[in-house]
Amino acid sequence: MTRPGAARAISQVIMATHSPILMALPNARLLEIKRHGIAETTLEETQHFKLFREFIQSPSEFVADAFHEMKASREADQSDQDGNLFE
């Protein structure tokens, strides 16, 4: 709240978030940390938005795919561990 007659201030908020909802705020400037520096991006280009959209489009398929990827990753890790026992 400002007092009557007080000068209006411009404010800036720097926030790190994974929330597509917060990233969608009007006039938000989105910066993404990448391998070679910081780059401006759009909401639709963020990985968080893409995952959120994929989940909303088909929650059961999204979860099934996630479990399938976890299982495949565990099996690959186990295979790597089994192969290293005799080295």
Secondary structure, 3 states (H helix, E strand, C coil): CCCCCCCCCCCCCCCCCCCHHHHCCCCCCEEEEECCEEEEECHHHCHHHHHHHHHHHCHHHHHHHHHHHHHHHHHHHHHHHHHCCCC
